[in-house]
């Protein structure tokens, strides 16, 4: 039997067809990919880009699938990022530079850092997803963001298939934002990330319930491991496990409003929480959603989580389009009541 070059290319890449994406997204949406391939090296990524170009189809990169909402089947190629590896590249008395493959599980990387005494990411324990997605989203929790420990990254440019190293400045980090979600959206695929971590921890416990949790555990002088375990305990108590209830964690970003707007709301709602931000006052989206009456609401197979209104959930068999409609209804409700626009943190596919 004769094979064309296209068929040989297809076989060598181990491209699969009509694959369910149910195991690859934490919302638990049972949508299919026309083509599916795993990437374990830069070459695999480039081959996937060439395949998609040859077929004239779009390419979707999946890491942990923890920040996406699938609304329909993907009529293109899904590239599952599985580039692994954690390597210490530079080490001094005070800090360490670590290179991490984009396909590494984020929480497993955090545990690696804690085991080795590398500080800076302990507050980001148990965040779902892969390392490659962390700078793209500038993930953050409990008073810490990725930009505080990020050094640089390697990414492959989609059209030219060329590797490029991005510095901290070039990533243009913002609140749950980076250049890869704005000016360079869908133009690069991140393959390696470098983090600069400290050997002399500066423990951060002032945000959220960390101090109270440490006190409950009887810990007065916490280590980075103690902070990590406190964060894990808090997250597990507040957030649903995607293995049990489909969700993508926080669905909306916390909005920042002008100071005068916040003061007007404060006069009407004395208990409204707010935190100083560069452009005004940051208001917890969870509080706004709960005050608007959405907490614990269920609509068939989907709803708003009973403990954390910032989390929209799929109880099983839900549709992405229904989650989108629910999110839009919540946005309209909050806008009408408080004059505040909520913006999704989750990416609609």
C-alpha positions as a Python dict, from the first residue, in 0.01 Angstrom:
ca = {
    (1, 'X'): (0, 0, 0),
    (2, 'X'): (135, 342, -97),
    (3, 'X'): (126, 643, 133),
    (4, 'X'): (142, 1005, 30),
    (5, 'X'): (368, 1239, 228),
    (6, 'X'): (55, 1374, 395),
    (7, 'X'): (-49, 1027, 511),
    (8, 'X'): (302, 951, 640),
    (9, 'X'): (303, 1282, 827),
    (10, 'X'): (-37, 1200, 971),
    (11, 'X'): (77, 857, 1095),
    (12, 'X'): (409, 981, 1238),
    (13, 'X'): (230, 1243, 1447),
    (14, 'X'): (-16, 995, 1597),
    (15, 'X'): (-308, 1220, 1512),
    (16, 'X'): (-637, 1091, 1649),
    (17, 'X'): (-975, 1170, 1500),
    (18, 'X'): (-1315, 1248, 1654),
    (19, 'X'): (-1189, 1245, 2012),
    (20, 'X'): (-1412, 1338, 2306),
    (21, 'X'): (-1272, 1630, 2505),
    (22, 'X'): (-1466, 1531, 2817),
    (23, 'X'): (-1150, 1414, 3003),
    (24, 'X'): (-961, 1728, 2902),
    (25, 'X'): (-1177, 2010, 3041),
    (26, 'X'): (-1267, 2062, 3406),
    (27, 'X'): (-1613, 2196, 3321),
    (28, 'X'): (-1694, 1843, 3204),
    (29, 'X'): (-1831, 1943, 2864),
    (30, 'X'): (-1860, 1644, 2632),
    (31, 'X'): (-1752, 1803, 2304),
    (32, 'X'): (-1541, 1646, 2032),
    (33, 'X'): (-1225, 1743, 1849),
    (34, 'X'): (-1205, 1661, 1481),
    (35, 'X'): (-831, 1596, 1528),
    (36, 'X'): (-632, 1551, 1849),
    (37, 'X'): (-258, 1521, 1917),
    (38, 'X'): (-26, 1529, 2220),
    (39, 'X'): (285, 1749, 2215),
    (40, 'X'): (584, 1637, 2422),
    (41, 'X'): (848, 1850, 2249),
    (42, 'X'): (893, 2168, 2047),
    (43, 'X'): (908, 1951, 1734),
    (44, 'X'): (566, 1808, 1815),
    (45, 'X'): (427, 2160, 1844),
    (46, 'X'): (577, 2263, 1510),
    (47, 'X'): (450, 1944, 1343),
    (48, 'X'): (102, 2015, 1477),
    (49, 'X'): (114, 2369, 1342),
    (50, 'X'): (223, 2237, 1001),
    (51, 'X'): (-55, 1978, 1005),
    (52, 'X'): (-319, 2239, 1087),
    (53, 'X'): (-180, 2468, 816),
    (54, 'X'): (-181, 2187, 558),
    (55, 'X'): (-539, 2097, 645),
    (56, 'X'): (-652, 2458, 661),
    (57, 'X'): (-802, 2411, 1008),
    (58, 'X'): (-777, 2604, 1337),
    (59, 'X'): (-555, 2482, 1622),
    (60, 'X'): (-655, 2491, 1988),
    (61, 'X'): (-392, 2444, 2261),
    (62, 'X'): (-510, 2266, 2575),
    (63, 'X'): (-315, 2254, 2899),
    (64, 'X'): (-514, 2139, 3199),
    (65, 'X'): (-842, 2254, 3044),
    (66, 'X'): (-921, 2436, 3369),
    (67, 'X'): (-990, 2781, 3229),
    (68, 'X'): (-1202, 2709, 2924),
    (69, 'X'): (-1569, 2659, 2848),
    (70, 'X'): (-1640, 2443, 2544),
    (71, 'X'): (-1964, 2551, 2376),
    (72, 'X'): (-1949, 2322, 2071),
    (73, 'X'): (-1734, 2064, 1893),
    (74, 'X'): (-1391, 2184, 1776),
    (75, 'X'): (-1373, 2147, 1398),
    (76, 'X'): (-995, 2163, 1392),
    (77, 'X'): (-689, 2024, 1571),
    (78, 'X'): (-659, 2016, 1949),
    (79, 'X'): (-297, 2014, 2069),
    (80, 'X'): (-269, 1874, 2422),
    (81, 'X'): (40, 2036, 2576),
    (82, 'X'): (248, 1769, 2753),
    (83, 'X'): (604, 1909, 2744),
    (84, 'X'): (751, 1807, 3080),
    (85, 'X'): (1064, 1867, 3284),
    (86, 'X'): (1176, 2070, 3587),
    (87, 'X'): (1540, 2179, 3584),
    (88, 'X'): (1740, 2409, 3812),
    (89, 'X'): (1953, 2624, 3582),
    (90, 'X'): (2109, 2876, 3816),
    (91, 'X'): (2152, 2887, 4190),
    (92, 'X'): (2295, 3141, 4434),
    (93, 'X'): (2287, 3184, 4808),
    (94, 'X'): (1961, 3380, 4790),
    (95, 'X'): (1770, 3254, 4488),
    (96, 'X'): (1727, 2987, 4224),
    (97, 'X'): (1628, 2992, 3855),
    (98, 'X'): (1410, 2698, 3752),
    (99, 'X'): (1309, 2600, 3398),
    (100, 'X'): (975, 2418, 3373),
    (101, 'X'): (804, 2248, 3079),
    (102, 'X'): (471, 2404, 2980),
    (103, 'X'): (293, 2070, 3022),
    (104, 'X'): (390, 2023, 3386),
    (105, 'X'): (99, 2025, 3632),
    (106, 'X'): (105, 2357, 3818),
    (107, 'X'): (34, 2220, 4165),
    (108, 'X'): (296, 1945, 4121),
    (109, 'X'): (548, 2218, 4040),
    (110, 'X'): (448, 2408, 4356),
    (111, 'X'): (503, 2092, 4561),
    (112, 'X'): (846, 2049, 4398),
    (113, 'X'): (937, 2402, 4509),
    (114, 'X'): (820, 2341, 4864),
    (115, 'X'): (1014, 2014, 4888),
    (116, 'X'): (1330, 2196, 4783),
    (117, 'X'): (1278, 2509, 4992),
    (118, 'X'): (1217, 2740, 4696),
    (119, 'X'): (979, 3017, 4805),
    (120, 'X'): (742, 3235, 4609),
    (121, 'X'): (466, 3010, 4477),
    (122, 'X'): (332, 2854, 4800),
    (123, 'X'): (30, 3089, 4804),
    (124, 'X'): (-60, 2954, 4459),
    (125, 'X'): (-104, 2596, 4578),
    (126, 'X'): (-380, 2380, 4430),
    (127, 'X'): (-454, 2612, 4139),
    (128, 'X'): (-558, 2378, 3857),
    (129, 'X'): (-392, 2381, 3517),
    (130, 'X'): (-47, 2361, 3364),
    (131, 'X'): (267, 2571, 3400),
    (132, 'X'): (240, 2703, 3044),
    (133, 'X'): (-92, 2869, 3118),
    (134, 'X'): (35, 3043, 3432),
    (135, 'X'): (206, 3344, 3268),
    (136, 'X'): (-58, 3370, 2997),
    (137, 'X'): (-323, 3422, 3265),
    (138, 'X'): (-89, 3579, 3523),
    (139, 'X'): (-253, 3347, 3774),
    (140, 'X'): (-286, 3473, 4127),
    (141, 'X'): (-430, 3388, 4466),
    (142, 'X'): (-402, 3498, 4829),
    (143, 'X'): (-197, 3809, 4761),
    (144, 'X'): (51, 3662, 4510),
    (145, 'X'): (65, 3671, 4129),
    (146, 'X'): (290, 3486, 3886),
    (147, 'X'): (453, 3810, 3772),
    (148, 'X'): (627, 3829, 4112),
    (149, 'X'): (832, 3512, 4048),
    (150, 'X'): (835, 3501, 3667),
    (151, 'X'): (1167, 3540, 3485),
    (152, 'X'): (1109, 3461, 3117),
    (153, 'X'): (959, 3207, 2877),
    (154, 'X'): (1008, 3034, 2543),
    (155, 'X'): (724, 3035, 2292),
    (156, 'X'): (681, 2923, 1932),
    (157, 'X'): (540, 3178, 1691),
    (158, 'X'): (252, 3013, 1506),
    (159, 'X'): (294, 3157, 1158),
    (160, 'X'): (675, 3162, 1131),
    (161, 'X'): (735, 2849, 1348),
    (162, 'X'): (1020, 3034, 1521),
    (163, 'X'): (1122, 3018, 1887),
    (164, 'X'): (1127, 3344, 2081),
    (165, 'X'): (1222, 3420, 2439),
    (166, 'X'): (999, 3669, 2621),
    (167, 'X'): (1129, 3876, 2912),
    (168, 'X'): (919, 3989, 3208),
    (169, 'X'): (867, 4330, 3048),
    (170, 'X'): (761, 4184, 2714),
    (171, 'X'): (486, 3977, 2876),
    (172, 'X'): (301, 4297, 2979),
    (173, 'X'): (141, 4143, 3287),
    (174, 'X'): (-184, 4282, 3425),
    (175, 'X'): (-464, 4153, 3646),
    (176, 'X'): (-527, 3803, 3503),
    (177, 'X'): (-379, 3938, 3182),
    (178, 'X'): (-66, 3924, 2969),
    (179, 'X'): (35, 4013, 2616),
    (180, 'X'): (-71, 3659, 2517),
    (181, 'X'): (-432, 3743, 2596),
    (182, 'X'): (-426, 4081, 2422),
    (183, 'X'): (-187, 4205, 2152),
    (184, 'X'): (-36, 3861, 2082),
    (185, 'X'): (-346, 3648, 2140),
    (186, 'X'): (-334, 3318, 1946),
    (187, 'X'): (4, 3410, 1794),
    (188, 'X'): (238, 3207, 2020),
    (189, 'X'): (245, 2870, 2194),
    (190, 'X'): (435, 2870, 2525),
    (191, 'X'): (669, 2571, 2565),
    (192, 'X'): (903, 2652, 2860),
    (193, 'X'): (880, 2891, 3156),
    (194, 'X'): (1157, 3016, 3386),
    (195, 'X'): (1085, 3116, 3747),
    (196, 'X'): (1317, 3302, 3984),
    (197, 'X'): (1246, 3177, 4336),
    (198, 'X'): (1384, 3270, 4676),
    (199, 'X'): (1582, 3059, 4921),
    (200, 'X'): (1498, 3314, 5191),
    (201, 'X'): (1119, 3311, 5220),
    (202, 'X'): (914, 3625, 5269),
    (203, 'X'): (598, 3468, 5406),
    (204, 'X'): (273, 3633, 5293),
    (205, 'X'): (-25, 3553, 5513),
    (206, 'X'): (-222, 3879, 5526),
    (207, 'X'): (-461, 3802, 5239),
    (208, 'X'): (-781, 3605, 5282),
    (209, 'X'): (-820, 3347, 5555),
    (210, 'X'): (-457, 3229, 5572),
    (211, 'X'): (-382, 3382, 5913),
    (212, 'X'): (-701, 3244, 6066),
    (213, 'X'): (-634, 2899, 5922),
    (214, 'X'): (-275, 2897, 6051),
    (215, 'X'): (-403, 3001, 6394),
    (216, 'X'): (-654, 2714, 6388),
    (217, 'X'): (-366, 2480, 6306),
    (218, 'X'): (-165, 2618, 6599),
    (219, 'X'): (111, 2758, 6376),
    (220, 'X'): (269, 3089, 6483),
    (221, 'X'): (582, 3098, 6266),
    (222, 'X'): (474, 2942, 5938),
    (223, 'X'): (708, 2789, 5682),
    (224, 'X'): (629, 2788, 5310),
    (225, 'X'): (493, 2436, 5358),
    (226, 'X'): (259, 2561, 5633),
    (227, 'X'): (132, 2839, 5406),
    (228, 'X'): (79, 2592, 5122),
    (229, 'X'): (-116, 2353, 5344),
    (230, 'X'): (-329, 2639, 5478),
    (231, 'X'): (-409, 2754, 5123),
    (232, 'X'): (-496, 2397, 5021),
    (233, 'X'): (-730, 2364, 5319),
    (234, 'X'): (-902, 2694, 5239),
    (235, 'X'): (-943, 2615, 4870),
    (236, 'X'): (-1083, 2269, 4938),
    (237, 'X'): (-1335, 2412, 5184),
    (238, 'X'): (-1459, 2679, 4942),
    (239, 'X'): (-1420, 2543, 4591),
    (240, 'X'): (-1581, 2235, 4437),
    (241, 'X'): (-1357, 1954, 4314),
    (242, 'X'): (-1386, 1939, 3931),
    (243, 'X'): (-1371, 1558, 3959),
    (244, 'X'): (-1704, 1576, 4142),
    (245, 'X'): (-1874, 1888, 3999),
    (246, 'X'): (-1769, 2039, 3667),
    (247, 'X'): (-1630, 2391, 3702),
    (248, 'X'): (-1343, 2617, 3599),
    (249, 'X'): (-1282, 2784, 3932),
    (250, 'X'): (-1339, 3158, 3947),
    (251, 'X'): (-1557, 3246, 3650),
    (252, 'X'): (-1531, 3626, 3674),
    (253, 'X'): (-1248, 3867, 3748),
    (254, 'X'): (-1276, 4094, 4051),
    (255, 'X'): (-1369, 4434, 3907),
    (256, 'X'): (-1188, 4758, 3986),
    (257, 'X'): (-1405, 5069, 4003),
    (258, 'X'): (-1326, 5440, 4055),
    (259, 'X'): (-1295, 5547, 4418),
    (260, 'X'): (-1594, 5783, 4396),
    (261, 'X'): (-1812, 5502, 4257),
    (262, 'X'): (-1710, 5283, 4550),
    (263, 'X'): (-1793, 5559, 4800),
    (264, 'X'): (-2140, 5599, 4650),
    (265, 'X'): (-2197, 5224, 4683),
    (266, 'X'): (-2057, 5233, 5037),
    (267, 'X'): (-2324, 5481, 5143),
    (268, 'X'): (-2595, 5246, 5013),
    (269, 'X'): (-2427, 4918, 5108),
    (270, 'X'): (-2215, 4983, 5422),
    (271, 'X'): (-2083, 4626, 5426),
    (272, 'X'): (-1949, 4625, 5070),
    (273, 'X'): (-1585, 4506, 5079),
    (274, 'X'): (-1320, 4690, 4882),
    (275, 'X'): (-942, 4683, 4845),
    (276, 'X'): (-711, 4959, 4717),
    (277, 'X'): (-598, 4907, 4357),
    (278, 'X'): (-392, 5107, 4109),
    (279, 'X'): (-697, 5244, 3929),
    (280, 'X'): (-939, 5274, 4219),
    (281, 'X'): (-1097, 5011, 4443),
    (282, 'X'): (-1118, 4639, 4374),
    (283, 'X'): (-1451, 4483, 4473),
    (284, 'X'): (-1490, 4104, 4517),
    (285, 'X'): (-1707, 3972, 4235),
    (286, 'X'): (-1830, 3696, 4468),
    (287, 'X'): (-1987, 3955, 4701),
    (288, 'X'): (-2161, 4131, 4413),
    (289, 'X'): (-2298, 3806, 4272),
    (290, 'X'): (-2423, 3691, 4612),
    (291, 'X'): (-2589, 4025, 4685),
    (292, 'X'): (-2762, 4005, 4347),
    (293, 'X'): (-2921, 3679, 4462),
    (294, 'X'): (-2739, 3422, 4253),
    (295, 'X'): (-2556, 3218, 4517),
    (296, 'X'): (-2667, 2853, 4515),
    (297, 'X'): (-2914, 2900, 4229),
    (298, 'X'): (-2960, 2590, 4014),
    (299, 'X'): (-3104, 2570, 3665),
    (300, 'X'): (-3135, 2205, 3565),
    (301, 'X'): (-2785, 2068, 3504),
    (302, 'X'): (-2603, 2397, 3571),
    (303, 'X'): (-2592, 2662, 3840),
    (304, 'X'): (-2400, 2885, 4079),
    (305, 'X'): (-2207, 2708, 4353),
    (306, 'X'): (-2370, 2711, 4696),
    (307, 'X'): (-2049, 2797, 4886),
    (308, 'X'): (-1867, 3018, 4635),
    (309, 'X'): (-2087, 3231, 4404),
    (310, 'X'): (-1785, 3315, 4188),
    (311, 'X'): (-1792, 2956, 4061),
    (312, 'X'): (-2040, 2844, 3795),
    (313, 'X'): (-2093, 2468, 3787),
    (314, 'X'): (-2200, 2183, 3562),
    (315, 'X'): (-2373, 1917, 3772),
    (316, 'X'): (-2354, 1673, 3481),
    (317, 'X'): (-2483, 1684, 3126),
    (318, 'X'): (-2486, 2063, 3113),
    (319, 'X'): (-2419, 2257, 2794),
    (320, 'X'): (-2158, 2526, 2748),
    (321, 'X'): (-2408, 2758, 2580),
    (322, 'X'): (-2627, 2741, 2891),
    (323, 'X'): (-2332, 2836, 3113),
    (324, 'X'): (-2267, 3131, 2879),
    (325, 'X'): (-2632, 3240, 2909),
    (326, 'X'): (-2617, 3210, 3290),
    (327, 'X'): (-2298, 3418, 3302),
    (328, 'X'): (-2460, 3687, 3085),
    (329, 'X'): (-2766, 3698, 3311),
    (330, 'X'): (-2540, 3740, 3615),
    (331, 'X'): (-2346, 4019, 3442),
    (332, 'X'): (-2669, 4201, 3355),
    (333, 'X'): (-2802, 4165, 3709),
    (334, 'X'): (-2484, 4298, 3873),
    (335, 'X'): (-2462, 4583, 3622),
    (336, 'X'): (-2821, 4687, 3686),
    (337, 'X'): (-2790, 4678, 4065),
    (338, 'X'): (-2438, 4812, 4122),
    (339, 'X'): (-2341, 4976, 3794),
    (340, 'X'): (-2040, 4741, 3775),
    (341, 'X'): (-1942, 4537, 3469),
    (342, 'X'): (-1816, 4185, 3539),
    (343, 'X'): (-1573, 4028, 3292),
    (344, 'X'): (-1525, 3652, 3254),
    (345, 'X'): (-1193, 3501, 3353),
    (346, 'X'): (-1283, 3181, 3165),
    (347, 'X'): (-1218, 3156, 2791),
    (348, 'X'): (-1519, 3063, 2576),
    (349, 'X'): (-1430, 2815, 2300),
}
